[in-house]
Amino acid sequence: MRYIKKKSSRIWIYLALAVYVVFCALPFYWTTMQSFKTVRQAFARKPLFFFKPTMQNYQELWIKSTPENFGFLGMILISAFVLFVILMVFAKRFRMPTAFTRSIGMALLLFTLIMLPRVVDTAEFYDYFLNSVIVTAGVVVISMSIGSVAGYALARYSGIEGVVIIIIALAFRALPRMAFALPYYSIGQATGLHDTYLIVILVLTAANQPFTIWMMRAFFAEIPKEIEESATIDGLGPLAAFVRVVVPTAWPGIISTGLFSLLIAYHEFLIVRVLTQSKWTLPVAIVQFTGGEAPGHMTLAAAAAVSATIPIIIIIIIFQRHLVKGLTGGAVKG
């Protein structure tokens, strides 16, 4: 890429980029503002940019009722969640090992998720959030475990069969969701797995698996074989060399692929809607607010959309360093 030396040209480029950023961020900014408005403020004839914010929409979305001592207990839960974010984002700045610091952060997150329903009477939206966490975590763990092993095998195999497998996998990935949503619906009805976490996780894993295999193959192909040969000379077997040498080297690529897999599973709507009736995830749950006729549904939908976006923003902030390394690594070369 050639560096632009002319100052006026750079100014126009920066101005165009700034306009594009504002254009992309404006919908989320407006949705966030709507989530803090009352129904009357949200439906005002003139758009209100200055108003007294209210937490009523979020309270109605997440909480049915609160106990009398919620102030003290709520501060404990909020402090635990804030500490979780701090530990995950700034893990490398503490003197403790990074893995240990992030383990403490994950323990605090689990503590918050488990204790919240016991402290307050949570609304149904909290159950939808837990459904999203369970489904997304299951899809990422399974798809990345299979995708890493399969991608590594295809990266080290030089035969034409490997190329054929990749092409078939990408062709399967290009199929529309409805092409396999309805057959899996019939399978779920026949096996009794309909409206369970298991069938949703298995179907989303099958849908994401070609993508993870293709991405991981590109990352592993950039790792020199000499590294594995050196590990073998030192006495490690093939599996030990893969786990202890290859995986740490490809860790930025694994994180990047895992984040993309997480986003695909987290935002999935059609498959979850077809295969479940009660275990809805957040994208399906939000539709009940956007499709409602009551005016209050508009502000609730805005609060639901912001609530569903915040966890993804936190995850991206935590893993942004690995994400940048992965995007500038083997994935763009493969």
N, C-alpha and C positions, 0 to 999 in steps of 0.2 A: 504494500500500500504506500503510495507516494504522499509525502508530507506536504500540506498546502502552506506555502510561505506567505502568501498575500493575506494581510490582516483583514481586509474587507470581506474576502471570501470566507474566512473562518467565522467572521461575525454572522454572516448570512446562514452558514451551516449550523452554528450554535442556535440561532434564532429559530430555524426550521425544526431542529431537534427539540427545543423547548416547547414549541407549539404542539409538536407531536406528543410529547410527554403529557402536556396539559389535556390534550384531546383524549388520551388513553386513561388518564387518572380522573377525569371529570365525572364519569358515571359512578365510580365507587365513592367519590367525594359527595356527590349528591345523594346517593343511597345512604351514606353514613349520616348526613344531615337529616334526612327524612326519618331515620330510626330514632332520633332524639326529639322529634316533634310530636305534638298532639295531633289528633285527627283533624281538628279545625285548622291548625297551622299548616299541615301537609296539603290541605285542599284549598288554601287561600288563593284568591284570584291572581294576586301578584306573588311571585316566588319570594319566600322569606329567607334572607341570608343572615339576619340577626334576630335571634329569638332566645327565650329562656329554655334551655334544654331540659328534658325530663327523661328519667330512667324507667318510666312506666311501661314502655313497650318491652324492654328487656326483662323487667320483673314479671310481667304477664307471660312472657315467652318461656322463661326458665323456672319460675317459682310459683307454686299454687298458694302457699301460705308460709309464714315465717314464725318461729317460736319467739317468746319474749326475750330470751337471752341470745338472740341471733347476732346482736352487735359484737359481743365478745367472740363467739364462735366463728362468725363471719370473718372477723379480722384475722383469726388464726388460719383459716382456709385461704384467704387472700394473700396473707404473708407467705404461706407455703407455696402457692402458685408463683408469686413474684420471685421467691428464692429459687424455684425450679428454673424459671427463665434466665435468671442471672447465672446460675451454675452451668446451664447448657450453653449460653452464649459466650461467657468469659471463662470457660473451663481451663483453657491453656494458661491463663494469667494467675491461677492459684498454684501454690507450691505442691499441692497434692497431685498424684498422677491423674491424667485427663480422664482415663476410663473410670477411675474411682469417683472422681468429681461428678461425672455425668451419671454414674450409677446412683449416687445420692439424689441427683436431680430427678431421675426417673422414679425413684422411690417416693419422693415428695409429690410427684404428679399422680402416682397411683393412690397415695394417701388422700389427696384432694378429691379424686374421682370416687373413691370408696366412701369417704366420710360425708360428702356433700348430701347424698340422699338421706343420711341419718340425722343430719343437722336441720335440714329444711325439707318441706314437702315439695319435691321437684315436680315440674310439669312434664307433660309428655315429650316435649322437645328435648329434654335431657336424655330420655331413652333413645331418641333418634340419634343423638350425638354419640352415645355409647355404641349403638349399632354401627355407626360409621367407623368408630375407632376399632371395633372388633373385626369388621369386614376388611378394612384397609390394612390393618396389621397382618391379618392372615394372608391376604393376597401378596403383600410385599415380601413376607418371610418365605412363602412357598415359591413364588415366581423367581425371586432372586437366588434361592438355593438351587433350584433346577437350572435357571438361566446361567448362573456362574459356571456350573459344571459342564453344561452342554456347550456354552460359548467357548470355554477353554478347550474342550475336545475338538470342536470344529476349527478353532484357531490353529491347533497343532496338527490337524489332519489336512493333508495337501491333495487328497484325491478329489475327483469330480463329484463324487457322491455328496461331499460336504456342501458344495455349491448348490446342488439340487435340493438338499434339505433346507438350506437358507431360502431359496426361491419359493419352495412350497410353504414354508412358514410365513414368509411375507405375503404370499397370496392369500393364505388363511386370515392373516391380520387385516387384509384389505376388504374382507367380506363385511357386509352391513350387519349391525348387531341383531336385527330381526331374523337373519338367516339361521342363527343358532339359538336365539332366545326361545323361540317356540318349540323346537325339538327338546331343549333342556326342560322346558315347562312340562312337556309330556313325560319326560324321564322322572322329573320331580314328583309328579302326580302318581306315577306307577310305583315308585320306590318309597313313597312317604316322606321324601326330603323337601317337598314344597314348603315354603315359608320357614326355612331353617337357615342358619348361618352357613352351614356346610355347603349347600348347593350354590349359594351366592359366591362364596369364596372360590369354589372349584371352577365355576363358570367364568368368573372374572380372571382367575389365574390362567385358564385356557385361552382367554381372549388376549391377555397381556404377554403370554409366554413367548410368542414369536418376536415381539419387540425386544424383550429382555435378552433373548438369545442372540439376536442380531447385534444389539448394542455391546453386549459383553464379548462377543467374538471380535469386534473391532478393537476393543480395549486390550484384550489378551494378545491379539496379533501384534501389537506394538511392543510387547515385552520380549526382550531377547531370550532365545532358548539357552544361551550360555549361563544365565542366572540359575536355571533349573539344573543344568549339568553340573555347575559348581556345588549346588546343594546336594546332588546325588553323590558326588565325590566325597563330600563331608559325611556321608552315611545316612542321609535322609531318603526314604522311599518316595515313590511318585506322589502318593496322597499327602505325605508330610511336607514334601517340597511345595506342593500346590497350596496347602493351608498356611504354611509358615513363611513362604518366600513369595509366591506369585500373588496371593490374595492381598498382602500388605502393599505390594508394589502397585497393584491395580485398584487400591482402595478409593481414590477419587472417582474413578470410573464406576465402581460399584455404588458409591453414594449417589452419583448423578443418575444412573439408571434406576436405582431404588426410588429416588425422588420423582422421576417421571412415572414410574409404575404406581407410586402412591397417589399422584395427581389423577391418573386415569381411573384408579379404583375409587378414590374419594369423590370424584365428580360424576360417577356413572349414574345414569337415571333409568334408561330403558330396561336393562336386565334386572335391576333391583325391583322395578315396578312390576315386571311380569312374573318374577319368581317369588315374590313375597306379598303378604297381605298385612301383617302386623309388624314385621321387623324391617321397617323402612329406614333408609339412611337419610342424611340431611337433604340432598338434592330432591328426593321424592317428597320429603316432608314439607319443604318450602312451597311446593306447588299448591298445597291446600290453602295457603294464604294468598298466593297470587291469583288463584282462581275463584276466590270468594267474592260474594256480592256486597258484603258489609264494608263500609268505608274504613273501619278500623283494621281491616286486613292489609291495607296498603302499608301502614306504618309497621305492623307486625312482620310483614314480608321483608321490609327493609332491615329490621332488627335481626331477622333470621339470616338474611344474606350476609350481613356484617359478622354475625356470630359464627357462621360457617367459614368465613374467610380468615378470621384471626388465627386459628390454629395453623393454617397453611403458611401464613406470613411468619409466624414464630418458627416453624420448621425450616423455612427458607433462610431466615436470618441465622439460625444455628448452623446450618450446613452450607452457607453461601461460599465459604472458602473452598470446600471440596467440590461444590458445584461448578465454580469457575475453572478449577483445575481439570475437572472431567470434561467440560465443554470445549476446552482448548487442547485436550489431549487426543487420544486415539480415535474418539468418536467422529471427529471432523476429518480424520485422515483415512478412515476405513472405507 
